[in-house]
């Protein structure tokens, strides 16, 4: 039972639907009847909805990669926030990102990435209030605003040694 997307005749809707069924792990001997192809169905997703009615949600090839890519990006940004090389920044930025990243959409992830691209000495000076944060950075970057508010609050209970 192969679970890969392979199509012997890529030009036909039925073979594409069979491949998607095999790929989705619904290999219970259920094949898409040829009669469904001639009924005005235009996409493999429509064929899947008819062939596998017991599915609680339809199998969508287009929606999964974007969700998967977003999750991979969130994990990568979390790792970057926790692994800056300065312990103080690793703790502050890492805990901030862990707390807020689940609520971030793509534009906020872009803003977070901009913050993570900033230099460690600058961030440290801003977080410890040794230097003022550039006004345009705080005004234009909502994530930087959130991070500065987070840094100013007391987090001693989050960092207790157990």
C-alpha positions as CSV (number, residue, x, y, z in Angstrom):
1,X,0.0,0.0,0.0
2,X,1.9,3.0,-1.3
3,X,1.0,6.4,0.2
4,X,2.6,8.7,-2.2
5,X,1.1,10.9,-4.8
6,X,1.7,9.1,-8.1
7,X,-0.5,9.4,-11.1
8,X,-0.3,6.9,-14.0
9,X,-2.3,9.0,-16.3
10,X,-2.1,12.6,-15.1
11,X,-4.5,13.9,-17.8
12,X,-7.6,12.3,-16.4
13,X,-9.6,13.5,-13.4
14,X,-10.2,9.9,-12.2
15,X,-6.5,9.1,-11.9
16,X,-5.9,12.4,-10.1
17,X,-8.7,11.6,-7.6
18,X,-7.4,8.0,-7.1
19,X,-4.0,9.4,-6.4
20,X,-5.4,11.9,-3.9
21,X,-7.4,9.1,-2.2
22,X,-4.3,7.0,-2.0
23,X,-2.3,10.0,-0.7
24,X,-4.9,10.9,1.9
25,X,-4.7,7.4,3.4
26,X,-8.2,6.3,2.3
27,X,-6.9,3.2,0.6
28,X,-9.8,1.0,1.6
29,X,-10.5,-0.1,-1.9
30,X,-12.7,2.9,-2.6
31,X,-12.0,4.2,-6.1
32,X,-13.7,7.1,-7.7
33,X,-16.3,5.8,-10.2
34,X,-15.9,7.2,-13.7
35,X,-19.5,8.4,-13.7
36,X,-18.5,11.2,-11.3
37,X,-16.0,12.6,-13.7
38,X,-18.7,13.3,-16.4
39,X,-21.1,15.0,-13.9
40,X,-19.5,18.4,-14.3
41,X,-17.0,18.0,-11.5
42,X,-14.0,20.1,-12.1
43,X,-11.6,19.6,-9.2
44,X,-10.3,16.6,-7.4
45,X,-11.7,18.0,-4.1
46,X,-15.2,17.8,-5.5
47,X,-14.6,14.2,-6.6
48,X,-13.2,13.4,-3.1
49,X,-16.3,14.8,-1.4
50,X,-18.5,12.4,-3.4
51,X,-16.2,9.3,-3.2
52,X,-15.6,9.6,0.5
53,X,-18.8,11.0,2.1
54,X,-17.9,9.7,5.6
55,X,-15.0,12.2,6.0
56,X,-15.8,14.9,8.6
57,X,-14.0,17.5,6.5
58,X,-13.0,17.6,2.9
59,X,-9.4,16.9,1.9
60,X,-7.9,20.2,0.6
61,X,-4.5,20.1,-1.1
62,X,-4.2,23.9,-1.3
63,X,-5.0,24.7,2.4
64,X,-2.6,22.3,4.1
65,X,0.7,23.6,2.8
66,X,0.0,27.2,3.9
67,X,-1.0,26.1,7.4
68,X,2.1,23.8,7.5
69,X,4.4,26.5,6.3
70,X,3.0,29.0,8.8
71,X,3.6,26.5,11.7
72,X,7.1,25.8,10.4
73,X,7.7,29.6,10.3
74,X,6.4,30.1,13.8
75,X,8.7,27.3,15.1
76,X,11.7,28.8,13.3
77,X,11.0,32.3,14.7
78,X,10.5,30.9,18.2
79,X,13.9,29.2,17.9
80,X,15.5,32.4,16.7
81,X,14.1,34.3,19.6
82,X,15.4,31.8,22.1
83,X,18.8,31.4,20.5
84,X,20.2,34.9,20.1
85,X,23.4,34.2,22.0
86,X,22.8,36.6,24.9
87,X,21.1,34.9,27.8
88,X,19.1,37.9,28.8
89,X,17.7,38.4,25.3
90,X,17.1,34.6,24.9
91,X,15.0,34.6,28.0
92,X,13.1,37.9,27.4
93,X,12.5,37.4,23.7
94,X,12.0,33.7,23.9
95,X,9.3,33.9,26.6
96,X,7.6,36.8,24.8
97,X,7.5,34.8,21.5
98,X,6.2,31.6,23.2
99,X,3.5,33.6,24.9
100,X,2.3,35.6,21.8
101,X,3.2,33.8,18.6
102,X,0.1,31.5,18.5
103,X,-2.0,34.7,18.0
104,X,0.2,36.2,15.3
105,X,-1.0,36.1,11.7
106,X,1.3,36.5,8.7
107,X,1.7,40.3,8.8
108,X,2.6,40.1,12.5
109,X,5.1,37.3,11.8
110,X,6.7,39.7,9.3
111,X,6.9,42.3,12.0
112,X,8.4,39.8,14.5
113,X,11.0,38.8,11.9
114,X,11.9,42.5,11.6
115,X,12.5,42.7,15.3
116,X,14.5,39.5,15.3
117,X,16.8,41.0,12.6
118,X,17.8,43.8,14.9
119,X,21.2,43.8,16.6
120,X,21.6,42.3,20.1
121,X,23.5,45.4,21.6
122,X,20.7,47.7,20.4
123,X,17.9,45.5,21.8
124,X,19.7,45.1,25.1
125,X,20.1,48.9,25.5
126,X,16.5,49.4,24.6
127,X,15.2,46.7,26.9
128,X,17.3,48.0,29.8
129,X,16.4,51.6,29.1
130,X,20.0,52.6,28.6
131,X,19.0,54.2,25.2
132,X,15.6,55.3,23.9
133,X,13.9,53.1,21.3
134,X,13.7,54.9,17.9
135,X,10.3,56.4,17.7
136,X,9.7,55.2,14.1
137,X,10.4,51.6,15.1
138,X,7.9,51.7,17.9
139,X,5.3,53.5,15.8
140,X,5.6,51.3,12.7
141,X,6.1,47.9,14.4
142,X,3.2,46.7,16.5
143,X,5.3,43.6,17.7
144,X,8.0,45.9,18.9
145,X,5.4,47.8,20.9
146,X,4.1,44.6,22.4
147,X,7.6,43.4,23.2
148,X,8.6,46.7,24.9
149,X,5.4,46.5,27.1
150,X,6.3,42.9,27.9
151,X,9.8,43.8,28.9
152,X,8.6,46.6,31.2
153,X,6.3,44.3,33.2
154,X,7.6,42.2,36.1
155,X,8.2,38.6,35.0
156,X,10.0,37.3,38.1
157,X,7.4,34.6,38.6
158,X,8.0,33.2,35.1
159,X,11.8,32.8,35.6
160,X,11.8,31.2,39.0
161,X,14.4,28.4,39.4
162,X,12.8,25.1,40.3
